[in-house]
Amino acid sequence: MHPANRYYRSEPDFAALAERYEELRPYVTVDPSGRAHLDTTSWAATRALTACLLRDDFGLAWWLPEGQLVPPVTNRANYLHWVNDLLALSAPEETHGGAAGELLPLRGLDIGCGANFIYCLLGAVLYGWSMSGVDVTATAVRCCRKLIADNPQLSGLLELRDLSHLHPELQVGPWGEGGSTNPTHAHQASICTGVKSVIHSVDISVVPRVALSFADDEETFAFTMCNPPFFESMAEAARNPNTAFGGTAAEMVCPGGELAFVLQMVAESEELQDRVHWFTTMVGKKDTLKAVKKELHSRHITQLRTTELAQGKTSRWAVAWSWQVDPNKAMQP
């Protein structure tokens, strides 16, 4: 866990949280030794925990429709703290603007922010960054707009970009308004069949279309970040029984899985090299990390950094690359 993480020295106190927040109470039990436990098999429990942590520790109002991907707060914060480490190594030149010529905040872009909008919310709270989230589903767009409205203290730092019109194929199907990796068994087979037929009709060459996330031909960002679709199918996602975080097909599935998604991002980054200081993404498989590093090296990118985002028994990895950073700085420990 990153040393800057709020939970680095002390884990969340489930018992205290359950006492303060009624929505978490049904999912917390106390064993004979007095230790509190969360029901980690319940999607509703993970949603309630995330909502309570964001409210209690970060002052954020947050909720999520049923079935959408619930973000583990500690893991997402680790990623953001690592991005801040990257910016400490090298950041774009400071800019001033506004009527008073004040220093403008660093700008970040979350590619595929999802309905949970957590990177944008935490980026604004933790570091005062100006965060833009982009998504391709109408459900995510509606949820993010509501989260911005529910957190007016951050409204000047938060923006949502709606690209749902570019992906009509993702607005239909059983997952369109909440179908997820944890549906009833009666619907599982039909959902997987529907996902396979629709997702594989998407042209892989248009995923993820990073360039379309930009407002114009001159816009720049200090960094991008991404939690890509990890799987090639919902059937593959369903084979991961140790998670209760949910997730819709649009959030979790794309042709070729995370590797194809990230390799497309790498290819587009070359075209956008003058407009983003650090490109970053999370990956869920070590083999993907190795393949992405190999691709970056083949493009002669030496400004490359990686990290492991470990939480409990789960490990994710993050990779960052840049066309702008001094290679000597990028290699600093």
N, C-alpha and C positions, 0 to 999 in steps of 0.2 A: 504494500500500500504506500502511496506517496506520502512523505512526511508532512506535507502541507494539508493533507486530508483531515477534515474535522474528526474523523473516526480512527485516526492513526493510533492514538493512545488509549482510547476508550470506545468500546462498541456501544451501539444504541441500547438503551435500557428498555426492553420490551415491557416490563411490568410498569414502569413509570409512564411510558407512553400510553399504555392501555388504560391506566388510571385517568390520564388527562383527556384522552380522545375515545369517545364512545364507539366510533366506527372500527377501531382496532380491537376493542375488547373481546369480541366473540372468537378471535383467532389466536388469543394468547392464553396459554395454560401455565400453571406453576407446579413444578414437581415437588416431591416431599422434602428435598433439600432447600427449597425456596428459590430455585433458579427458574426464570421465566423462559418459555419456548414459544416460537411463532409457528403456526401451521404452514410449513413451506410447500405443502401440496396444493394449496388453495390460491387460485388467481386473485380472488377477492382479498385475501390476506396480504398478498404482495402489493396490490394496489393501495390498500389502506395504509400499509407501512410506509410506502413511498410518499403518500399524501401527508402523513403525520410528520415524517422526517423533514420534508420540504417546508412544512408550516412551522414546526418547532425550532428547527435549526437555521433556516434560511429566510423565514418570514414570507414564504410564498404560498399563495392560494393555488391549489392544483387538484384536478380530478381527471378521470379518463373514462370514456364509454367502455362498456363491456367488450372484452375480446381483444382490445388493442394492446400493443406491446407495452408492458410495464417496465420502466427503466430502473435498475438497481442504483440507488443514489450514490453509493460508495464508488462503484465502478465508473460511473459517468463523471464523478468529481475527479477521480484519478486521471482520466483522459484530459480534462480541462487543466489540471495542475501541470501535467506534462507539456501541454501546449504553451502554458505560461513559461515553463523552463526554456522551450524553444525560442520564445520571444525575448527572453533574457539573454540568450546567446546572440540573437540577431533579430532585429525588428525593422520595419520600414521607417523612413524618416518621419519625425513628428510633423503633423500638419495643424494649421490653425484655421478657424473659420467662424461663421456667425457674425452678428453685428458687432460683438465686442472683440472679435479676433481671438477667442479662447482656444485652448488646446483641445483638439478633437480626440475622442476615444478611438482606440484601435478597433478595426472592423473585422468581424469574423462571419463566415458563411457556413451554415450547417446544411449539407446536401442530403436531403431526405430526412427532414427533422421529425417526421412522424407526428401522430396526434399528441404525443407526450411533451414535445417542445422543450425537453429538459436541458439540452446543451445551451440553447439560447437563454433560458431562464437563469441557469446557474452561471453562465459566462457573464451575464449582466450583473448578477448579485456578487459573485466572487471577485471579479476584476474590473467591473465597470466598462466592459467591452460593449460596443454597438453590434448587436447580433441580428443577422438576417437568416431566417429559416426558409427553406424551399421544400415543397412537397407536391406530389402528383395525384393525391386522392382528395375528393371533396370532403370526406370525413375528417381527414387530418387538418385540412384548411379551416373547417368550421371550429374544430377543437382548439387549434392554435389561436385563432382570432378571439375565442372566448377567454383563453388563458392570458392573452395580452390585456383584454378588458378587465379581467379579474385582478390584475397586478398593476394598477395605475402608477405605482411608484417607479416602475421600470419602463413605462410606455415609450419614453423618449429613446430608449436603447433597444427596443424590440421591433422587428418587422417580419411579416409573413409574406412570402411570394407564392402565388397560386399558379402552378403549372398543370393543373388537372385537365385543362383543355387539350393538352398534348397527348394524353393517355386515356382516351375514352374506354379502352379495353379494361382498364383498372377500376372503372366506376360501376361495373356490372358484376354479377356472379354472387354466390352465397356469402362471400366475405365482404362485399361492398360496404355494408353498414354494420360490420362488427364480427363477421365470421372469422374464426381464429383457429389456432392450433389446439385448442381444447374444447371443441364442440362435443355434443352428445355422440355416443357411439353409433346411434341410428343414422346420423348424418355424415359420419366420417368418410365413408366410401364415396358418397356423391360429391362431397366437397373436394376431395383429392382429385377426382375425375374432372370436375369443373376447372379446378386450378390448372391441371396439366394441359387441358385443351386451350385455355385462354392465355396462360402465361407463355406457353411455347409458341403462340401466334405473334408475340412481340418480337420485333426485329432487334437482335442483340446490338446492332450498330447504333441504336438510338438510346442505349442505356450506358451511363446515366445522364448524358447530355449536360455536362457541367456548364458549358458556355451559355446555355439558355437560362441558367440561374442568375446571370448578370443582367443588371438593368439596362446597360448600354455598352457601347464599344470602348468606353474609357474607364469604367468603374474598376476599382482595385480593392483588394482585401489584404489584411495582414496575414490571414490564414483561412484555410478551409478545414472542415472536419466532417466525418461521415461514419455512420454505423450502417454498413452496407447489408443488403439481403444476404444472409449466410448460405442459403440452401437453393438447390435446383428444383425442388418440389416440396409440397407440403407433406408428402409421404416421408421424405427424408427428415423434415423438421419433426415429424411426429415420432421418429425413432429416438428422440432425445427426451426420455421420460423424467429426467431429473430437474425439470424446470417447470415453474408455475407462472411464468411471466407472460404467457399468452403470445399474441402477435397475429396479425392478418397476413394473408398471402402477399399483398402489396408491400408489406414491411419486411417479409422474410424470404421471398422467393424471386429469383430472376433466372433467365436462361443462362446456363453455365455457372450459376451460383456466385459466391462472393469473388472468386478469382476473375471471372469474366467481367464482373462489374468494376472491380478495382483496376484491372488492366485497361479497360476503356477510359477510366479516370486518368490513368498515367498517360495514355496517348493524348488525351485532350489537354493535359497540363502542359505539354510541350508547346501547344498553340497559345496557351494562356500564361506563358512563363513570365511575362513582364507585368502581369496584373495580380499575381498572388505571391506573397513573400514565402510562405510555407504552405505546401499542400500536405494534408494529413488524412489518414483513415485508420479505423480499427479493422482488424480481421479476426476471425474466430478459429482459424486453423493454422498450425505452424507451417504446413506445406504451402499454404497460400502466401505466408510471409516470405518463405524462401523463393517462391516463384516471382513475387513482386520485386524483391531485391534483385533477382537475376534480370528482370526486365528493365529495371532502373539502371543497372550497370550497363546493359546493352545500349542504352541511350546516353551513356557517358555522364550520368549524374553521379557526382561524387559527394554532393551535399545531401547526405542520407543519414537518418537516425531512426532507431527502433527502440521499443521498450515493451516489457511484459506488464500487462495489467492483471495482476492476480488478485482474486478475492475468494477466500474460502477454498473450495475444491475446483473452482472455475478459473481458467486462464484465458485471457484474450491478449492480443498483441496490437500495437499501434506502430505505424510506419509514417515517417515524415520525409519529404524531399523538397528541394528548392532549386530553382535556376538562378536565384539572386544572391543567396547567402555566400559569403566568403568561405571557401572549402576549409580553410584553417579553423574558422569558428565552428563550422558544422562538426568538426572532428574533436572538439574540446569535450572532456568528460563532464 
